[in-house]
Amino acid sequence: MKQKVSTRAIIKQDGKVLLLRRKGGRPSIRGMFELPGGRVHMNQQPEDAIRHALRIHAGVSAETVQLSDVLSFVDPDDRELQYVFVVYEATLKPTDKTVALSNEYDKYVWKKLSDAQRNELTQSTLQILGLQEIPYATSTPQEVDMTSDVKNSTISSAIIYSDGGSRGNPGPSASGFVIMNETGEVVMEGGAYLGVTTNNVAEYQAVYLGLERAQELGVRVVDFRMDSQLVANQMNGIYKIKHPDLAIINNRIKELTQQFERVTFSHVRREYNKLADGVVNKILDQHQA
């Protein structure tokens, strides 16, 4: 999957948020309002990128910028393209009273979130502002054990590879995990079909399911490895969690980690997480056959 890093700014004035309307672009964003921002180019710091984007696309200068959140979003026009949005809360310099749009936009508004029409906002903007209803699951997760031959009834420490996937985001989703012992042998594979939900929910559910199975095996020390940098950083407390559904799962995982001596969360590249990814795709294929 290709990945692009972009910035967005939440600028508030008198209880209203600045939104810009796209003049052109992909079908899913053309004529829609979004938060101001732009792409982060190679060797460019996100804070520099958002300040530059505000000057270019809105004709304003930020007085302060503060990191608010980091989240991922799969492009509905290209399912192989994932955006990572670095979101800032920004204030404008007192001298900036007028917004001057670039050629990419044809209108701007200051809008209260309570007055915002969802069908006027891009999907990524809905997600950033927490206005998109993210389904937890349309049905009770249907758990699946992919291996029945558990080589050790109890192991003291384990490496768990976890992954989650959604074909549609939101769409049919599944979670998967692979538990290995200290020597790298696969002890157990498993997962669950979640129904309709999002990538991020599926990623979190995979962590929870893997941790539950590790507890049943008597594991005391767990090293989680996942290709979702967002979830890894949220579990490590680096990124804040804004959406309540994700916060609920995050809290459930943290409560479960108290039953272990130590649980760590690490981000790995996608090519090193193929086993857990394979479990996810097996489950999805079974339910879409």
C-alpha positions in Angstrom: 0.0 0.0 0.0 1.3 3.5 -0.9 1.4 6.1 1.8 1.3 9.9 1.8 1.7 12.2 4.7 -0.4 15.3 4.8 -1.1 18.1 7.3 -4.4 19.6 8.4 -5.1 22.7 10.6 -8.0 23.2 13.0 -8.4 27.0 13.2 -11.1 28.3 15.4 -12.6 31.8 15.6 -15.6 32.7 17.7 -16.5 29.0 18.1 -16.3 28.4 14.4 -13.8 26.3 12.3 -12.2 27.4 9.0 -13.2 25.2 6.1 -12.1 25.5 2.4 -14.1 24.2 -0.5 -12.2 22.2 -3.2 -12.5 23.6 -6.7 -11.3 20.4 -8.4 -9.5 17.2 -7.5 -10.5 13.6 -7.1 -14.3 12.8 -7.3 -14.6 12.2 -3.6 -13.3 15.7 -2.7 -14.3 17.9 -5.6 -16.8 20.6 -4.4 -16.4 19.4 -0.8 -15.2 21.4 2.2 -12.1 20.4 4.1 -9.7 21.7 6.7 -6.8 23.7 5.3 -3.5 21.9 4.9 -1.2 20.2 2.4 1.2 17.5 1.7 4.4 16.9 3.6 7.3 16.7 1.2 10.5 14.7 1.6 12.9 16.2 4.3 10.2 18.6 5.4 9.0 18.9 8.9 5.2 18.6 9.4 5.0 21.9 11.3 6.9 23.7 8.5 4.5 22.0 6.0 1.3 23.3 7.7 2.6 26.8 8.1 3.6 26.8 4.4 0.2 25.3 3.4 -1.7 28.0 5.3 0.2 30.8 3.5 -0.2 29.2 0.1 -3.8 28.0 0.2 -5.5 30.4 2.6 -3.2 33.4 2.5 -2.8 33.5 6.3 0.1 33.1 8.8 -0.1 30.9 11.8 0.9 32.5 15.1 0.9 29.2 17.0 0.6 25.6 15.9 0.2 22.7 18.4 0.1 19.0 17.5 -3.4 17.7 18.1 -3.6 14.2 16.5 -2.2 11.8 13.9 -4.5 9.4 12.1 -4.7 7.3 9.0 -7.2 7.3 6.2 -7.6 5.1 3.1 -8.4 7.0 -0.1 -11.9 6.0 -1.3 -10.7 6.7 -4.9 -7.6 4.5 -4.6 -7.8 1.7 -2.0 -4.0 1.1 -2.3 -3.3 4.7 -1.1 -3.3 5.5 2.6 -3.0 9.0 4.0 -1.4 9.8 7.3 -2.8 13.1 8.5 -0.8 15.1 11.0 -3.4 17.4 12.6 -2.6 20.7 14.3 -4.6 23.2 16.3 -3.5 26.6 15.0 -4.2 30.3 15.8 -3.8 33.1 13.3 -1.8 36.3 13.7 -4.1 39.2 14.7 -3.2 41.0 11.5 -4.7 38.2 9.4 -8.3 39.1 9.0 -8.9 38.0 5.4 -8.6 34.6 3.9 -7.1 34.6 0.3 -7.6 31.3 -1.5 -5.3 29.6 -3.9 -6.5 28.2 -7.2 -7.3 24.9 -5.6 -10.3 26.3 -3.7 -13.2 28.5 -4.6 -14.9 29.3 -1.3 -14.2 29.4 2.5 -16.5 29.5 5.5 -16.3 29.7 9.2 -18.6 27.1 10.4 -19.8 25.8 13.8 -19.3 22.0 13.9 -22.9 21.6 15.2 -24.1 23.4 12.0 -21.8 21.5 9.6 -23.6 19.3 7.0 -21.8 16.0 6.7 -22.6 15.7 3.0 -20.6 18.9 2.4 -17.4 17.7 4.1 -14.8 15.3 2.8 -14.6 11.9 4.5 -11.1 12.7 5.9 -12.4 15.9 7.4 -15.3 14.1 9.1 -12.8 11.6 10.5 -10.4 14.3 11.8 -13.2 16.3 13.4 -14.8 13.2 14.9 -18.0 13.8 13.0 -18.0 10.4 11.2 -19.9 7.6 13.0 -17.4 4.8 13.1 -19.3 1.5 13.6 -17.7 -0.8 16.1 -19.1 -3.9 14.5 -22.4 -4.9 13.0 -22.4 -8.2 14.8 -20.6 -10.1 17.5 -17.1 -10.9 16.5 -16.8 -14.4 15.2 -13.5 -15.7 16.5 -11.5 -18.2 14.6 -8.5 -20.3 15.7 -6.4 -21.0 12.6 -4.2 -23.6 14.4 -5.3 -26.4 16.7 -1.9 -27.9 17.5 -0.6 -25.7 20.3 3.0 -26.8 20.8 3.4 -25.5 24.4 0.5 -25.4 26.9 2.3 -22.5 28.7 5.1 -20.2 27.6 6.6 -17.4 29.7 7.2 -14.8 26.9 5.9 -14.3 23.4 6.1 -12.2 20.3 2.6 -11.4 18.9 2.2 -10.1 15.3 -1.2 -8.5 14.9 -3.1 -6.9 12.0 -6.5 -5.7 11.1 -8.1 -5.0 7.7 -11.2 -3.4 6.3 -12.3 -3.8 2.7 -14.0 -0.4 2.3 -13.0 1.5 5.5 -15.7 1.2 6.8 -16.5 -2.2 5.3 -16.3 -5.9 6.0 -13.4 -6.2 8.5 -11.3 -8.8 10.3 -8.6 -9.0 12.9 -5.7 -11.5 13.0 -2.8 -12.4 15.3 0.1 -14.8 15.4 1.7 -15.8 18.7 5.3 -17.0 18.6 7.5 -18.4 21.4 11.0 -17.3 22.3 12.5 -19.4 19.5 10.3 -18.0 16.8 7.9 -21.0 16.5 4.3 -20.3 15.8 2.3 -21.3 18.9 -1.1 -20.1 17.8 -2.9 -18.2 15.0 -6.3 -16.7 15.4 -8.6 -13.9 14.7 -12.2 -12.7 14.2 -14.6 -11.5 11.6 -16.0 -8.1 12.8 -18.7 -7.3 10.3 -18.7 -3.7 9.1 -16.2 -1.4 10.8 -13.0 0.5 10.1 -9.3 -0.4 9.7 -8.4 1.3 13.0 -11.0 -0.6 14.9 -9.9 -3.9 13.3 -6.2 -3.1 14.3 -7.2 -2.5 17.9 -9.4 -5.6 18.1 -6.5 -7.7 16.8 -4.4 -6.5 19.7 -7.1 -7.3 22.2 -7.7 -10.8 20.8 -4.0 -11.6 20.7 -3.6 -10.4 24.3 -6.5 -12.6 25.5 -5.0 -15.7 23.9 -1.6 -14.9 25.4 -3.2 -14.7 28.8 -4.8 -18.1 28.3 -1.4 -19.6 27.3 0.1 -18.3 30.6 2.3 -15.8 28.9 3.8 -13.2 31.2 5.9 -11.0 28.8 4.5 -9.9 25.5 6.2 -8.0 22.6 3.5 -6.8 20.2 4.6 -6.0 16.6 2.2 -4.4 14.1 2.4 -2.4 10.9 0.0 0.3 12.1 2.2 3.1 13.3 -0.9 4.9 14.5 -2.0 2.2 16.8 1.5 1.5 18.1 2.0 5.1 18.9 -1.4 5.5 20.5 -0.8 2.4 22.7 2.5 3.9 23.7 0.9 7.2 24.6 2.6 9.2 21.9 -0.5 10.1 20.0 -3.8 11.1 21.5 -7.0 9.2 20.8 -10.0 11.3 19.9 -12.7 9.0 18.7 -14.7 7.4 21.6 -14.9 4.0 20.0 -11.1 3.7 19.7 -10.7 5.0 23.2 -13.0 2.3 24.6 -11.0 -0.5 22.9 -7.7 1.2 24.0 -8.9 1.2 27.6 -9.9 -2.4 27.5 -6.5 -3.4 26.2 -4.7 -1.3 28.9 -6.8 -3.0 31.6 -5.8 -6.4 30.2 -2.1 -5.5 30.1 -2.3 -5.2 33.9 -2.5 -9.0 34.0 1.0 -9.3 32.5 4.5 -8.5 33.8 5.3 -6.5 30.7 3.6 -5.7 27.4 5.4 -3.6 24.7 4.1 -2.3 21.4 6.4 -1.8 18.3 5.8 -0.7 14.8 7.2 -2.9 12.0 7.2 -2.5 8.2 4.3 -4.2 6.4 6.6 -6.9 4.8 7.5 -8.1 8.3 3.9 -8.6 9.3 2.8 -11.0 6.5 1.7 -13.8 8.7 -0.9 -11.8 10.6 -1.9 -10.1 7.4 -2.5 -13.5 5.9 -4.8 -14.5 8.8 -6.9 -11.4 8.2 -7.2 -12.1 4.5 -8.2 -15.7 5.1 -11.0 -14.7 7.4 -12.2 -12.0 5.0 -12.1 -14.4 2.1 -14.1 -17.0 4.0 -16.9 -14.5 4.7 -17.0 -13.1 1.2 -17.0 -16.4 -0.6 
